[in-house]
Protein backbone atom coordinates (compact mmCIF):
# COMPACT_ATOMS: atom_id res chain seq x y z
CA UNK A 1 0.00 0.00 0.00
CA UNK A 2 1.11 3.51 -0.77
CA UNK A 3 2.68 5.26 2.24
CA UNK A 4 0.69 8.40 1.55
CA UNK A 5 -2.56 6.46 1.76
CA UNK A 6 -1.42 4.81 4.97
CA UNK A 7 -0.58 8.22 6.42
CA UNK A 8 -4.13 9.45 5.72
CA UNK A 9 -6.04 6.41 6.94
CA UNK A 10 -9.02 6.98 9.24
CA UNK A 11 -7.74 7.81 12.71
CA UNK A 12 -9.75 5.10 14.45
CA UNK A 13 -8.56 2.30 12.15
CA UNK A 14 -5.49 0.15 12.62
CA UNK A 15 -3.02 0.03 9.71
CA UNK A 16 -3.56 -3.67 8.99
CA UNK A 17 -7.35 -3.24 8.89
CA UNK A 18 -7.05 -0.14 6.67
CA UNK A 19 -4.83 -1.96 4.21
CA UNK A 20 -7.25 -4.90 4.08
CA UNK A 21 -10.23 -2.59 3.56
CA UNK A 22 -8.42 -0.64 0.83
CA UNK A 23 -7.37 -3.78 -1.03
CA UNK A 24 -10.91 -5.16 -0.89
CA UNK A 25 -12.44 -1.98 -2.35
CA UNK A 26 -11.68 -2.87 -5.97
CA UNK A 27 -15.34 -3.41 -6.99
CA UNK A 28 -16.09 0.20 -6.07
CA UNK A 29 -12.88 1.63 -7.51
CA UNK A 30 -12.72 -0.27 -10.80
CA UNK A 31 -15.17 2.11 -12.56
CA UNK A 32 -12.97 5.03 -11.54
CA UNK A 33 -9.90 3.27 -12.93
CA UNK A 34 -11.76 2.60 -16.19
CA UNK A 35 -12.65 6.30 -16.56
CA UNK A 36 -9.07 7.33 -15.86
CA UNK A 37 -7.73 4.83 -18.41
CA UNK A 38 -10.21 6.23 -20.94
CA UNK A 39 -8.91 9.73 -20.32
CA UNK A 40 -5.34 8.54 -20.87
CA UNK A 41 -6.35 6.95 -24.17
CA UNK A 42 -7.96 10.15 -25.48
CA UNK A 43 -6.29 12.02 -28.26
CA UNK A 44 -4.13 14.87 -27.01
CA UNK A 45 -5.86 18.22 -26.96
CA UNK A 46 -2.88 19.74 -28.76
CA UNK A 47 -3.32 20.29 -32.48
CA UNK A 48 -0.67 21.13 -35.08
CA UNK A 49 -2.15 24.64 -35.35
CA UNK A 50 -1.26 25.20 -31.68
CA UNK A 51 2.37 25.52 -32.74
CA UNK A 52 1.53 28.70 -34.65
CA UNK A 53 1.50 30.63 -31.40
CA UNK A 54 4.35 31.24 -28.96
CA UNK A 55 2.74 29.43 -26.01
CA UNK A 56 2.82 25.96 -27.59
CA UNK A 57 5.37 24.77 -25.02
CA UNK A 58 2.94 25.61 -22.22
CA UNK A 59 0.28 23.54 -23.99
CA UNK A 60 2.67 20.59 -24.32
CA UNK A 61 3.58 20.79 -20.66
CA UNK A 62 -0.08 21.05 -19.63
CA UNK A 63 -0.91 17.91 -21.62
CA UNK A 64 1.97 15.96 -20.05
CA UNK A 65 1.02 17.13 -16.56
CA UNK A 66 -2.56 15.96 -17.17
CA UNK A 67 -1.32 12.52 -18.23
CA UNK A 68 1.07 12.23 -15.29
CA UNK A 69 -1.62 13.25 -12.82
CA UNK A 70 -3.93 10.53 -14.13
CA UNK A 71 -1.10 7.98 -13.85
CA UNK A 72 -0.40 9.11 -10.28
CA UNK A 73 -4.05 8.66 -9.31
CA UNK A 74 -4.10 5.21 -10.90
CA UNK A 75 -1.01 4.30 -8.89
CA UNK A 76 -2.87 5.11 -5.66
CA UNK A 77 -5.60 2.58 -6.41
CA UNK A 78 -5.31 -0.90 -4.90
CA UNK A 79 -3.32 -3.55 -6.75
CA UNK A 80 -6.54 -5.54 -7.20
CA UNK A 81 -7.85 -2.85 -9.60
CA UNK A 82 -7.05 -3.48 -13.28
CA UNK A 83 -5.01 -0.42 -14.29
CA UNK A 84 -3.73 -1.40 -17.72
Buried (B, 14 or more C-beta within 10 A) or exposed (E): BEEEBEEEBEEEEEEEEBBEEBEEBBEEBBEEBEEBBEEEEEEEEBEEEBEEEEEBEEBBEEBEEBBEEBEEEBEEBBEEBEBE
